[in-house]
Amino acid sequence: MRKGLLDILKGKFLVSGDAPKNWIFIIFTSFLAAVMIASSHGADSKVHQIAALNEEVKELRSEFIDGQTDVQKLKLESEILKTVREDGLYPSETPPYKIRVKSAE
């Protein structure tokens, strides 16, 4: 047991008679580790991108609500009166009246 552990620590399995089989396994596991690391980095970047897009959506939704509030305020009759008063238009003093057309039958 102790001799086998010392052989592994000294690296004798890399230079012994069946070393090519061991090298192929080491290269294969190294390749799998590199693929796993690359996949992990890709997933992390996607998570960060999704978080950034969620923040942007929140900001745009807030801007939309602010704009909608401003438009509703501008639609108020008092705001319209202020705007047209600057152009020299004033509300009529006499109320409107209906014109009734009687048929000639």
N, C-alpha and C positions, 0 to 999 in steps of 0.2 A: 504494500500500500504506500509506504513512504517512498520507495524507489519510483513508483509510477507518478507520484506527485512531484518529485524532484525532476523527473524527465519532462513533465509538462512545463514546469517553471523554467527549466533550462532551454526549452524549445526543441528538444530532440525529435518530437513528432513531425517537425517541419523538414528535417534532413534525413529521416530514416528511409527505409526501402519503399514504404507506401506513402511517401510524402506528396506525390502529385494528387492523390485522392484528397488528402487533407487540404492542400492549397486550393483545389477546386471548391471545396466546401467553404473555406474561408472567404474566397472571392465572391461566392454566391451569397453568403450571409452579409458581406459588406455591401454588395449591390442591393439586397433587400433592405438593409438599414438605410442606405442613401435614398431609396425610393420612399420609404416610410417617412423620413425626415422632410423630403420635398413635399410629400402629400400633406404633412402636418403644417408646413409653412403656407401651403396653398389654402388650406382650410382656415388658418388664422387670418390670412389676408382677406378672405371672403367675409369672415365675421366682422373685421374692422370696417370693411366697405359697407356692409349692411348697417352697422351702427351709424356710420356717417350719413348714409342715405336716410335713415330714420330721423336723425336730427334735422336734416334738410327738409324732410316732409313736415316735421313739427313747425319749423320756422315758416315754411310756405303756407301752412294752414293758418298760422297766427296772422301772417300778412293778409291772407284772404279775408279772415274775419274782421281785421281792422279796416280793410277796404270796403267790405260790405256795410260796416257800421257807418263809415263816412258817407257812402251812397245813400243810406237810409236817412241820415241827417240832412243831406242835401235835398231830399225829396220832400221834406216838411214844408208846409205852406209858408211858415214864417221865413224860412231860408230863401224860398223862391221870391217872396215879396222883397226881401233885402236885395237880392240880385237884380230884379227888374227895376227897383227904385233907383239904382245907380244908373240905369239906362234911361231914366226919365219916365218910366211907366208907373202908373198908380192904379189902385183898384177903383172900380166904378162906384160912384156915390149912389146912383139909382139902381135898384135891383132889376134884374132881367124880367121880362114878361113874355107870356106865351102868345104866339100868333096862331089863331085858330082859323082854319080854312073850312068854310062851309061848302058842301057840294051843291051844285046848281041843279039838282034834280027836282 
